[in-house]
């Protein structure tokens, strides 16, 4: 399960806090949530401190979002290593 919640007021930069696992159907849900922000001409930041696990599609999504200018904050060490591995491949 993945909980997605918005932190702070809705301004030019939206911060989404993610809690749980970025796996399976939750990858598509996260993509949908992010796309809604990005198509609204706002910048996006993802707060990842409470992410417990990501599967390969979850890692690919975060990598693609980062390439689109999305900021990843408080990335847990395991997630940072997965993102680094995909960037180097």
Residue pairs with C-beta under 8 A, 6 or more apart in sequence:
1 20
1 21
1 26
2 18
2 19
2 20
2 21
2 22
2 23
2 26
2 29
2 30
3 17
3 18
3 19
3 20
4 16
4 17
4 18
4 29
4 30
4 33
5 16
5 17
5 19
6 14
6 15
6 16
6 17
7 15
7 16
7 17
7 47
8 15
11 42
12 42
12 43
13 42
13 43
13 44
13 45
14 37
14 42
14 43
14 44
14 45
15 44
15 45
15 46
15 47
15 73
16 33
16 34
16 37
16 44
16 45
16 46
16 47
17 47
17 50
18 30
18 46
18 47
18 48
18 50
18 51
19 50
19 51
20 26
20 50
20 51
20 52
21 51
21 52
21 53
21 54
21 58
22 30
22 51
22 53
22 54
22 55
22 58
22 61
22 62
23 53
23 54
23 55
23 57
23 58
24 55
26 58
27 55
27 57
27 58
27 61
30 58
30 61
31 61
34 44
34 46
34 65
34 70
37 44
38 44
38 68
38 70
43 69
43 70
43 71
44 65
44 70
44 71
45 70
45 71
45 72
45 73
46 62
46 65
46 70
46 71
46 72
46 73
47 73
47 74
48 72
48 73
48 74
48 75
48 76
48 79
49 73
49 74
49 76
51 76
51 79
53 78
54 62
54 79
54 82
59 79
59 82
59 83
59 86
60 86
62 72
62 79
62 83
63 83
63 86
63 87
65 72
66 72
66 83
72 83
75 83
